[in-house]
Amino acid sequence: MRRRSQGQSLVEMALLLPLLLLLFFGIIDLGYYIYGYATIYQSARNGSEVAAQLPPFSTRIGGAIPDTTDHCVNTIIEAVKEDTVLFSLDASNVVISYPSNQRLLGEPIEVSVNYDIEPLTPLWSFVTFGSDGTMSVSATSRRSIEALGNNPAARNFIVCEP
């Protein structure tokens, strides 16, 4: 004769549900982190591509935040922000630099983007310790300067002025 054990399924589900939820939310957040990294990496590439065509003068990119009143710097930052739909990037997330300290044709220009990605699910922030689940992403892209920002339609034939 078979004995019925009532509530056995409920107890098993109660024991396994936290692990299943952790796994499920972990997969969601990991996918979001990977999407965020790919987006930030692509935005740095877009910025360095524009920077290779319109390299700003080093006086406009010094300091913690680049000078957004300069046309060339503003164009680079807009190129960085262009395809970042789910992330709100601004000038404080972008660093433009010259690794060789020279603004000459063929010299490198570098665009770095730093961003902290917040988790989508609240459960994942409980599991990670110390950072509340935020993941700092830093992507750097370097290109050679292809033009110095010369434009016959601009004032003094120069787009990027010192």
C-alpha positions in Angstrom: 0.0 0.0 0.0 1.3 3.4 -1.0 1.7 6.2 1.5 1.0 9.7 0.4 3.3 12.4 1.6 1.5 15.7 1.3 3.5 18.9 0.8 6.6 17.1 -0.5 6.5 19.0 -3.8 6.0 22.3 -2.0 9.0 21.7 0.3 11.2 20.7 -2.7 10.2 23.8 -4.6 10.8 26.0 -1.6 14.3 24.6 -1.3 15.1 24.9 -5.0 13.4 28.2 -5.8 16.1 30.6 -4.4 18.8 28.7 -6.5 16.7 28.8 -9.6 15.9 32.5 -9.2 19.6 33.3 -8.6 20.6 31.4 -11.7 17.8 33.0 -13.8 18.5 36.5 -12.6 22.3 35.9 -13.0 21.8 34.9 -16.6 19.8 38.1 -17.3 22.3 40.4 -15.6 25.3 38.6 -17.2 23.7 39.1 -20.6 23.1 42.8 -19.8 26.7 43.2 -18.7 28.0 41.7 -21.9 25.7 43.9 -23.9 26.9 46.9 -21.9 30.5 46.1 -22.5 30.0 45.6 -26.2 28.1 48.9 -26.4 30.8 50.9 -24.5 33.6 49.3 -26.6 31.8 50.2 -29.8 31.2 53.7 -28.6 34.9 54.1 -27.9 35.7 52.9 -31.4 33.1 55.3 -32.9 34.7 58.2 -31.0 38.3 57.3 -32.1 37.2 57.1 -35.7 35.8 60.6 -35.6 38.8 61.8 -33.6 41.1 60.6 -36.3 39.4 62.9 -38.7 38.8 65.9 -36.4 41.6 65.8 -33.8 41.1 68.6 -31.2 44.0 70.7 -29.9 45.5 69.4 -26.6 44.4 72.6 -24.8 40.8 71.6 -25.4 41.0 68.0 -24.0 43.1 68.7 -20.9 41.5 68.3 -17.5 39.0 65.9 -16.0 36.3 66.8 -18.5 36.9 67.7 -22.2 35.9 71.2 -23.4 32.5 70.6 -25.0 32.4 74.1 -26.4 35.0 73.1 -29.0 33.4 71.8 -32.2 35.8 68.9 -32.6 35.5 67.7 -29.0 31.7 68.0 -29.1 31.6 66.0 -32.4 33.7 63.2 -30.8 31.5 63.1 -27.7 28.4 63.0 -29.9 29.9 60.1 -31.8 30.5 58.3 -28.5 26.9 58.8 -27.3 25.3 58.0 -30.7 24.5 54.3 -30.3 24.4 54.0 -26.5 20.6 53.6 -26.3 20.4 52.1 -22.8 23.2 54.1 -21.2 23.4 57.8 -20.5 27.0 58.8 -21.4 28.2 62.3 -21.2 31.5 64.2 -21.4 32.6 63.1 -17.9 32.7 59.5 -19.2 35.0 60.3 -22.1 38.7 60.9 -22.1 40.5 62.0 -25.3 44.3 62.0 -25.3 47.4 61.9 -27.4 49.7 59.1 -26.3 52.7 60.6 -28.1 51.8 64.1 -26.9 51.8 65.3 -30.5 48.9 66.4 -32.8 50.5 65.4 -36.1 49.4 63.3 -39.1 50.1 59.6 -38.4 50.4 60.1 -34.7 47.9 58.2 -32.5 44.8 59.7 -30.8 43.1 57.7 -28.1 39.5 57.8 -26.9 38.6 56.1 -23.6 35.1 55.6 -22.3 34.4 54.6 -18.6 31.0 53.7 -17.4 29.4 51.9 -14.4 26.7 49.4 -15.5 23.9 48.9 -12.9 22.3 45.5 -12.7 18.8 45.0 -14.1 17.6 42.7 -11.3 17.5 43.5 -7.6 18.5 40.0 -6.6 21.9 40.1 -8.2 22.9 43.1 -6.2 22.4 41.1 -3.0 24.7 38.4 -4.1 27.7 40.6 -5.1 29.5 42.1 -2.1 30.8 45.7 -1.9 29.8 47.0 -5.3 26.0 46.6 -5.3 26.3 44.7 -8.5 27.7 47.6 -10.5 30.3 46.7 -13.1 32.9 49.3 -14.1 33.5 49.1 -17.9 36.5 50.8 -19.4 37.1 50.7 -23.2 39.9 52.4 -25.1 40.4 52.8 -28.8 43.4 54.2 -30.6 43.6 55.4 -34.2 46.2 57.3 -36.2 45.4 60.9 -37.1 44.2 61.0 -40.7 43.5 64.7 -41.0 44.0 67.8 -39.0 40.5 69.1 -39.2 41.0 71.3 -42.3 37.9 72.4 -44.0 37.6 74.9 -46.9 34.2 76.0 -45.7 35.3 76.8 -42.1 36.7 80.1 -40.9 40.4 80.3 -41.6 40.1 76.9 -43.3 40.4 75.2 -39.9 37.6 73.3 -38.1 39.5 72.6 -34.9 40.9 75.9 -33.6 43.4 76.1 -30.7 
